[in-house]
Amino acid sequence: MSSVLTKIRRHDGMRRFGKALERAAKTGFYRLLGVSSREPKRASPQTLVDVKRVLLVRPNFRLGNAVIGARLVDAFSKNYPEITVDYVGTDSTEKLFDGMGISNYYAYSRTFSLRSWLFIRMISQLRKADYDLAIQVGEGSLTSWFFTQLCGAKKTLGQRGKLQNTYDWLLEGKINHAYELSSVIAHTLGLSCESLPWMVVSEKEHVGAARLIHQSSEKGVVGVFVGGHLDKRLPIDFWQSVISALNESGESYLVMIGPEEEKYRTELSRYCGTSGQVLPLMPLREFAGVLSHVITLFTPDTGPMHMATALGVPVIALLNVPTSHKFAPRGVADRVLVRPTADEVTQILMASPLVQSTEARTEHMLDRKMSFRRF
């Protein structure tokens, strides 16, 4: 039964229908809450005075949003290691937070809509924790708002906007780039913070992932992620052309696919030459371990694009829709292409200093410090 529900949920038509319903529900709810007369205050470094327990709230099922929001965990651990940080996330993104030093991770699930007692139990656990401060990390999420309001924290913070009368606020307006979200929140509170996603891969996971790679990864391999959400996807014949071009280049490469692209596995495998490999579907931690061997990753605007950026892996982002520009990587070795051809993608790869530099290819990804100019 669960597999049937998953297929229905992942159907493009159902996703679009769900988004339309969500927008309508938010509009009605915002109107209802707009009558509040509470006068919100702007947060400041003084907000953290006497704070001992913080709850960060971002129950979002998208991998990219999870690692973008996770940078705030890093900011607290570096600036205020004495503050205990807990996190409200989701069951599908929980593994991304391994090794981050979070005290307690509360996993929200889509099944809570059918099993309301689990939601009530989680709220009870949050209230017993007696948080000094709850911070809504994200934009316009009613689910985040509910957790922030019901957790029982002494102070609550969110973004200035339609719900600003129900908490104190952090941000003046919309941010220009998604990666700035955590850093703007952190800077408001007086914390130093990078404008980058964040996750951690251990040495053990890095070594373990090498067993999944048939060819030697000592000189680095190129990664190709075939996946995407709705209009962000690229057609399968585009990926076949990219793989064919990689065969001609002689570069070793790995093709990684998402759950919705599993049906194309056989088709993609036929195009792989002796230097290529289509990897099986992997748990998140194994997938992250494989990324730590990649010298550069071809990917649309996807969760793995942000995971790669979080791990310091240079990205060649293949964007298909204008809204993706707000999420595109901005590193010195990253490159953004809009609706490119397969030949353009390969030309960019071969011009990359990452490919041309023997030192960069052999340097351990976990210790890599990028110093190349944009190319």
Backbone torsions as a table, in degrees:
resi	resn	phi	psi	omega
1	MET	NA	-41.1	-178.7
2	SER	-63.6	-36.1	179.8
3	SER	-67.3	-35.3	177.8
4	VAL	-65.9	-44.2	179.2
5	LEU	-63.7	-37.2	178.7
6	THR	-64.5	-42.7	178.8
7	LYS	-62.9	-40.6	178.7
8	ILE	-64.5	-44.0	-178.1
9	ARG	-64.1	-34.9	-177.5
10	ARG	-84.6	-6.5	178.9
11	HIS	-65.5	133.8	-176.1
12	ASP	-56.8	-42.7	-179.4
13	GLY	-62.3	-41.1	179.1
14	MET	-68.6	-35.5	177.9
15	ARG	-64.5	-43.2	-180.0
16	ARG	-67.0	-38.9	178.2
17	PHE	-63.6	-42.3	179.3
18	GLY	-62.6	-40.4	178.9
19	LYS	-64.4	-38.9	178.9
20	ALA	-64.5	-42.7	177.7
21	LEU	-63.6	-40.5	-179.5
22	GLU	-63.0	-43.0	179.4
23	ARG	-62.5	-42.2	179.9
24	ALA	-64.8	-41.4	179.9
25	ALA	-64.9	-41.3	-179.8
26	LYS	-63.1	-42.9	-178.9
27	THR	-58.4	-46.1	179.4
28	GLY	-65.0	-40.6	-177.1
29	PHE	-69.0	-40.3	178.8
30	TYR	-61.3	-40.1	178.8
31	ARG	-63.0	-40.1	-179.5
32	LEU	-64.4	-42.3	-176.9
33	LEU	-81.5	-13.9	-177.0
34	GLY	-66.1	-13.5	-178.0
35	VAL	-81.5	-5.9	-179.3
36	SER	-61.0	138.5	-178.4
37	SER	-102.8	6.8	-178.4
38	ARG	-63.8	138.0	179.4
39	GLU	-96.3	107.2	-177.7
40	PRO	-73.6	157.3	177.1
41	LYS	-120.1	153.3	177.3
42	ARG	-81.1	135.7	178.2
43	ALA	-70.1	159.9	179.4
44	SER	-155.8	173.8	175.9
45	PRO	-55.4	-26.7	178.3
46	GLN	-66.0	-19.4	179.3
47	THR	-60.1	-29.4	-176.5
48	LEU	-88.5	0.8	178.1
49	VAL	-63.3	128.7	179.4
50	ASP	67.7	9.9	178.1
51	VAL	-81.4	127.9	179.6
52	LYS	-116.9	-27.4	-179.5
53	ARG	-130.8	125.8	-179.3
54	VAL	-120.5	138.8	173.8
55	LEU	-114.2	118.2	173.9
56	LEU	-94.2	133.2	-172.1
57	VAL	-121.7	113.5	172.2
58	ARG	-153.5	76.0	-179.5
59	PRO	-80.4	69.4	-177.5
60	ASN	-113.0	135.0	-174.2
61	PHE	-85.1	-5.5	-179.0
62	ARG	-82.9	130.8	-178.0
63	LEU	-60.2	-41.6	-178.3
64	GLY	-62.4	-45.9	179.2
65	ASN	-62.2	-33.0	-179.8
66	ALA	-65.8	-48.6	-177.5
67	VAL	-74.9	-23.7	174.2
68	ILE	-68.7	-46.0	179.1
69	GLY	-69.4	-25.6	-176.4
70	ALA	-64.5	-22.0	-179.2
71	ARG	-59.4	-26.6	179.0
72	LEU	-68.2	-30.0	174.2
73	VAL	-61.6	-45.9	179.1
74	ASP	-60.7	-40.4	-179.2
75	ALA	-63.1	-42.8	178.8
76	PHE	-66.6	-42.9	-176.8
77	SER	-65.3	-32.6	-179.3
78	LYS	-82.5	-35.4	-175.6
79	ASN	-93.2	-34.3	-179.5
80	TYR	-136.5	69.7	-178.2
81	PRO	-62.4	-18.7	179.8
82	GLU	-78.1	-14.0	178.3
83	ILE	-84.4	130.2	175.8
84	THR	-79.3	126.7	-178.1
85	VAL	-114.3	123.0	172.6
86	ASP	-112.2	165.5	-172.7
87	TYR	-141.6	134.0	169.6
88	VAL	-102.2	110.9	178.1
89	GLY	-126.4	-145.1	179.8
90	THR	-127.8	163.2	180.0
91	ASP	-67.3	-28.3	-177.7
92	SER	-80.0	-16.2	-178.6
93	THR	-113.9	0.9	-174.0
94	GLU	-55.5	-42.3	-175.8
95	LYS	-65.9	-20.7	177.8
96	LEU	-63.9	-22.6	-173.1
97	PHE	-94.7	5.7	176.3
98	ASP	-60.5	136.9	175.8
99	GLY	81.0	6.2	-177.1
100	MET	-91.8	-6.2	178.7
101	GLY	80.5	20.0	176.0
102	ILE	-73.7	136.0	-179.0
103	SER	-70.7	-51.1	178.8
104	ASN	-136.9	131.9	176.4
105	TYR	-111.3	123.8	179.2
106	TYR	-104.5	119.3	-173.6
107	ALA	-99.4	111.8	173.8
108	TYR	-80.7	141.8	-177.8
109	SER	-128.2	149.5	175.2
110	ARG	-62.4	-24.7	-179.5
111	THR	-70.2	-11.2	179.4
112	PHE	-61.9	-26.5	178.8
113	SER	-66.9	-23.9	177.5
114	LEU	-100.4	-19.6	-179.1
115	ARG	-126.5	74.3	-172.9
116	SER	-61.1	-25.5	-179.6
117	TRP	-64.6	-26.4	177.2
118	LEU	-70.9	-38.4	176.4
119	PHE	-63.7	-44.7	-180.0
120	ILE	-62.8	-39.7	179.4
121	ARG	-64.8	-40.1	178.9
122	MET	-64.2	-43.4	178.6
123	ILE	-60.4	-39.6	178.5
124	SER	-62.6	-42.2	178.4
125	GLN	-63.3	-40.9	-179.8
126	LEU	-65.1	-41.2	-178.4
127	ARG	-68.4	-33.8	178.1
128	LYS	-68.3	-25.5	-178.8
129	ALA	-70.4	-18.4	174.8
130	ASP	56.8	63.4	-177.6
131	TYR	-75.1	141.3	174.8
132	ASP	-78.9	-31.1	-174.7
133	LEU	-149.4	134.2	173.0
134	ALA	-120.3	130.8	-177.1
135	ILE	-119.4	124.2	175.7
136	GLN	-83.2	112.6	-177.3
137	VAL	-101.6	100.3	-177.7
138	GLY	146.1	172.7	-175.5
139	GLU	-116.8	123.3	168.2
140	GLY	65.7	28.0	-179.4
141	SER	-96.7	117.4	177.8
142	LEU	-67.7	-35.0	178.7
143	THR	-62.1	-44.8	176.5
144	SER	-60.3	-42.9	180.0
145	TRP	-59.6	-44.1	179.6
146	PHE	-59.4	-47.9	-179.4
147	PHE	-63.3	-41.4	-179.0
148	THR	-63.2	-39.2	-178.1
149	GLN	-77.8	-32.3	-173.5
150	LEU	-94.1	-8.9	-174.6
151	CYS	-73.6	-13.3	177.0
152	GLY	82.2	14.8	-179.7
153	ALA	-66.0	148.4	-180.0
154	LYS	-65.1	-36.8	177.2
155	LYS	-130.7	144.7	178.3
156	THR	-129.6	140.9	-180.0
157	LEU	-126.8	143.8	175.7
158	GLY	-150.1	-166.7	-179.1
159	GLN	-95.6	146.6	178.3
160	ARG	-66.2	130.6	-177.1
161	GLY	169.2	-146.3	-173.0
162	LYS	-67.7	-22.4	-179.4
163	LEU	-108.6	16.1	-171.4
164	GLN	-66.5	-18.6	179.2
165	ASN	-78.3	-0.4	-177.6
166	THR	-108.5	1.7	177.9
167	TYR	-161.3	170.8	170.5
168	ASP	-79.5	158.3	-168.3
169	TRP	-119.1	158.9	-172.2
170	LEU	-111.6	-42.1	-169.5
171	LEU	-115.5	143.3	-179.9
172	GLU	-72.5	-38.6	-176.9
173	GLY	-162.2	-160.4	-178.8
174	LYS	-71.9	143.6	176.9
175	ILE	-83.8	155.7	-177.2
176	ASN	-79.9	-29.2	-178.2
177	HIS	-139.9	143.0	-176.2
178	ALA	-58.1	-32.2	-177.5
179	TYR	-69.0	-15.6	-179.0
180	GLU	-81.5	-10.3	-173.6
181	LEU	-55.5	-58.0	-176.9
182	SER	-65.0	-39.5	-176.8
183	SER	-68.4	-36.4	178.2
184	VAL	-67.0	-42.2	175.7
185	ILE	-60.5	-47.1	-178.1
186	ALA	-62.0	-46.0	-177.7
187	HIS	-64.1	-35.1	175.9
188	THR	-59.0	-34.5	-179.0
189	LEU	-91.8	4.4	178.5
190	GLY	83.3	19.5	-179.5
191	LEU	-101.5	139.3	170.9
192	SER	-77.9	140.5	-174.0
193	CYS	-162.4	135.3	176.0
194	GLU	-77.4	149.7	176.1
195	SER	-91.0	66.0	-177.3
196	LEU	-147.2	152.4	170.0
197	PRO	-64.3	168.8	-178.6
198	TRP	-147.8	135.1	165.8
199	MET	-158.4	170.5	-173.1
200	VAL	-127.1	134.1	171.2
201	VAL	-119.3	129.9	-178.5
202	SER	-83.3	162.4	175.8
203	GLU	-59.2	-38.3	179.4
204	LYS	-62.5	-41.7	179.1
205	GLU	-69.0	-37.1	177.4
206	HIS	-61.8	-47.2	-179.3
207	VAL	-67.6	-40.9	-179.5
208	GLY	-62.8	-37.1	-179.4
209	ALA	-66.4	-26.2	-179.3
210	ALA	-61.2	-26.6	-180.0
211	ARG	-69.1	-19.7	179.3
212	LEU	-83.4	-14.4	-174.8
213	ILE	-98.1	117.2	-176.1
214	HIS	-69.2	-45.2	-179.8
215	GLN	-83.6	161.8	-179.7
216	SER	-65.7	134.5	178.4
217	SER	-105.1	11.1	-177.1
218	GLU	-61.7	-33.8	179.7
219	LYS	-99.8	13.0	177.7
220	GLY	83.4	146.2	177.2
221	VAL	-126.9	152.1	175.4
222	VAL	-83.5	137.4	178.0
223	GLY	-105.5	141.0	176.2
224	VAL	-128.2	116.0	177.2
225	PHE	-104.9	119.3	179.0
226	VAL	-100.3	107.3	-178.8
227	GLY	-179.8	-171.4	179.0
228	GLY	146.3	166.3	-176.2
229	HIS	-113.5	119.2	176.4
230	LEU	50.5	-120.2	-173.7
231	ASP	-72.1	-8.2	179.5
232	LYS	-78.4	-12.8	-179.7
233	ARG	-70.1	153.7	171.6
234	LEU	-111.6	147.6	-175.1
235	PRO	-64.8	154.8	-175.9
236	ILE	-63.9	-32.9	-179.9
237	ASP	-68.1	-26.5	174.3
238	PHE	-63.6	-46.0	-179.1
239	TRP	-66.7	-35.3	176.2
240	GLN	-62.9	-38.8	178.5
241	SER	-68.3	-38.3	178.0
242	VAL	-63.3	-43.7	180.0
243	ILE	-63.5	-42.0	178.2
244	SER	-61.1	-40.9	179.2
245	ALA	-67.0	-36.8	177.3
246	LEU	-66.0	-36.4	176.7
247	ASN	-59.2	-42.2	-179.2
248	GLU	-69.2	-31.0	-177.8
249	SER	-73.7	-23.2	-178.4
250	GLY	83.9	1.0	179.0
251	GLU	-72.0	140.0	171.2
252	SER	-74.5	137.3	-176.5
253	TYR	-147.5	156.6	177.0
254	LEU	-121.1	134.1	175.4
255	VAL	-105.6	120.5	178.9
256	MET	-113.0	138.4	-176.6
257	ILE	-125.1	153.7	175.2
258	GLY	-90.4	171.7	-178.6
259	PRO	-56.2	-35.9	-177.0
260	GLU	-78.1	-12.7	179.5
261	GLU	-103.1	3.7	-179.9
262	GLU	-56.7	-32.3	-179.0
263	LYS	-64.4	-16.7	-179.7
264	TYR	-96.7	4.9	-173.9
265	ARG	-55.9	-52.5	-177.4
266	THR	-60.7	-42.4	-179.1
267	GLU	-62.7	-42.3	180.0
268	LEU	-70.1	-36.8	-178.9
269	SER	-62.6	-34.0	-179.7
270	ARG	-63.0	-28.9	-177.9
271	TYR	-84.8	-17.4	-176.3
272	CYS	-69.6	133.9	174.3
273	GLY	-90.2	-166.4	-176.3
274	THR	-68.2	-21.0	-178.8
275	SER	-95.7	3.9	-177.8
276	GLY	-117.0	161.9	-179.1
277	GLN	-153.5	131.4	172.1
278	VAL	-93.5	117.0	-177.1
279	LEU	-80.9	152.8	176.2
280	PRO	-71.6	165.1	172.0
281	LEU	-60.4	137.1	-174.1
282	MET	-127.9	150.9	168.7
283	PRO	-60.4	159.6	-174.6
284	LEU	-56.8	-41.9	-176.9
285	ARG	-67.7	-39.1	176.8
286	GLU	-65.8	-39.8	179.0
287	PHE	-60.9	-45.2	178.6
288	ALA	-63.0	-38.1	177.4
289	GLY	-62.0	-40.4	176.9
290	VAL	-64.2	-41.7	179.0
291	LEU	-57.9	-30.1	-178.9
292	SER	-70.4	-6.9	175.8
293	HIS	-101.0	-6.8	-171.7
294	VAL	-87.8	133.2	179.3
295	ILE	-83.4	-26.2	172.6
296	THR	-162.2	149.8	-174.9
297	LEU	-122.1	125.8	168.7
298	PHE	-85.5	127.5	179.6
299	THR	-162.7	148.1	168.5
300	PRO	-72.5	-173.3	175.4
301	ASP	-72.5	96.9	-174.4
302	THR	-141.7	170.6	173.4
303	GLY	-56.6	-46.8	177.5
304	PRO	-58.6	-28.0	176.0
305	MET	-61.9	-43.7	-179.5
306	HIS	-74.7	-32.5	174.8
307	MET	-62.8	-43.7	179.3
308	ALA	-61.3	-45.4	178.8
309	THR	-60.8	-40.6	179.2
310	ALA	-62.4	-30.1	-178.5
311	LEU	-93.3	2.2	179.6
312	GLY	82.7	15.2	179.2
313	VAL	-85.6	120.4	177.5
314	PRO	-59.9	141.5	-173.6
315	VAL	-120.7	138.4	165.8
316	ILE	-107.3	99.3	-173.9
317	ALA	-84.8	127.8	-178.3
318	LEU	-107.8	97.1	-171.9
319	LEU	-93.5	141.7	-176.0
320	ASN	-117.4	-16.4	-178.3
321	VAL	-134.7	149.5	-177.2
322	PRO	-59.6	-34.7	-176.9
323	THR	-64.4	-17.9	-178.8
324	SER	-70.4	-18.0	-178.0
325	HIS	-61.5	-30.3	-179.9
326	LYS	-69.2	-15.7	-177.4
327	PHE	-112.5	-1.4	-175.0
328	ALA	-67.4	142.1	178.4
329	PRO	-64.9	153.3	-173.4
330	ARG	-129.6	19.1	-178.1
331	GLY	-71.2	164.1	-177.1
332	VAL	-65.3	-23.1	-179.3
333	ALA	-107.9	6.4	178.3
334	ASP	-85.9	156.9	177.1
335	ARG	-140.4	138.5	-179.4
336	VAL	-115.2	124.1	178.3
337	LEU	-120.5	136.1	-179.2
338	VAL	-105.7	116.2	179.8
339	ARG	45.7	57.4	-176.1
340	PRO	-80.2	166.2	169.2
341	THR	-88.5	164.5	179.1
342	ALA	-62.2	-36.3	179.1
343	ASP	-64.7	-40.2	179.1
344	GLU	-63.4	-39.0	179.5
345	VAL	-62.6	-46.0	-178.5
346	THR	-66.5	-38.7	178.9
347	GLN	-62.0	-40.4	178.2
348	ILE	-64.2	-41.4	179.2
349	LEU	-60.8	-49.0	-175.1
350	MET	-68.9	-21.4	177.8
351	ALA	-87.1	-7.1	-175.7
352	SER	-69.8	134.5	175.1
353	PRO	-64.9	-19.9	177.4
354	LEU	-65.9	-34.5	179.4
355	VAL	-80.2	-38.2	-174.9
356	GLN	-78.0	-23.8	-175.9
357	SER	-92.8	115.6	177.6
358	THR	-61.4	-38.7	-179.3
359	GLU	-62.8	-44.7	-179.8
360	ALA	-65.9	-35.7	-178.1
361	ARG	-68.6	-32.5	-174.3
362	THR	-97.8	-9.8	-178.8
363	GLU	-69.6	137.9	-178.6
364	HIS	-61.4	124.5	-175.9
365	MET	-58.7	-33.6	-177.6
366	LEU	-68.2	-19.2	-179.0
367	ASP	-112.0	4.5	-172.3
368	ARG	-68.0	134.9	173.6
369	LYS	-120.0	107.7	-174.4
370	MET	-72.8	132.5	179.5
371	SER	-135.8	16.3	-177.9
372	PHE	-83.5	150.2	172.4
373	ARG	-75.7	157.4	176.5
374	ARG	-61.4	137.3	-175.6
375	PHE	-118.2	NA	NA
